[in-house]
Amino acid sequence: MSPKRIIIVGASSGIGYELAKLYIESGWEVGIAARRTEPLELLKQMSPAHVFISAIDVTTDLASVALQDLIDLMKGVDVYVHVAGIGYQNPDLEIEVELATIDTNAQGFTRLVDTAYQHMAQNGGGQIAIISSIAGTRGLGLAPAYSATKKFQNTYIEALAQLSSMQSHGICFTDIRPGFVDTPLLAGDYRYPMLLKAPQVARSIKKAISKRKRVIIIDWKYRILNFFWQLIPHGLWQKLSIGRLKGNAPSEQEDKPNA
């Protein structure tokens, strides 16, 4: 049997980078994409004949074309993993920040996931996995657009899963919701609670994809946290000061590692 084919968009650092390494080491045909291609070249050196690189900015109209070109180059794709995204703490509601987050995490996300879906629907099915966040569980006051776009992603692939079933497209979906992950994108003075290591998270993600899990929260501490979050009444939730900081510490992420 020929190696399976996976495409990871947002593979230049953090979770996406570590996940790509695991699949390359496992002998898969691996397509990797990001705005910055320099880190991708290092991954390609691990297996030059089986790693394919594409420069993709999910916020541009050409992103869909670039993804389809990468799929064609690999002669198809069995698993598509969407990691790319950004996130900021934005208590001052700077409109540029909120709109940029929506552009990347909602519009860009939809643009690429739909492209993967349409290809799989026309070619016998496959699997779409997204790295979303537990932030989609409840609205976080410090990051309104981030929380909302994470919820959007959760709901969007839930709808696509139903659509695939209705139309017998044979596509399965995995919604992966990590908490805070220790990557350069979280560097700064603020100390994030229950910090996870990117290689550990990547291993959990690969396992969840192989088991075709529908929704998985990484890890057990965040599963407990998420359970109790959902039990808090709305009136009490709005009075909580979750993640109150001294100053405004942004957490931008190209490869989506955080809650």
Secondary structure, DSSP 8 states (H G I E B T S, - for coil): ----EEEEES-SSHHHHHHHHHHHHTT-EEEEEES--HHHHHHHTT-TTTEEEEE--TTSTTHHHHHHHHHHHTT--SEEEE--B-----TT--HHHHHHHHIIIIIIHHHHHHHHHHHHHHTT-EEEEEE--GGGSS--TT-HHHHHHHHHHHHHHHHHHHHHHHTT--EEEEEEEE--EESGGG-SS---TT-EEHHHHHHHHHHHHHTT-SEEEESHHHHHHHHHHTTS-HHHHTT--TT--SS------SB----
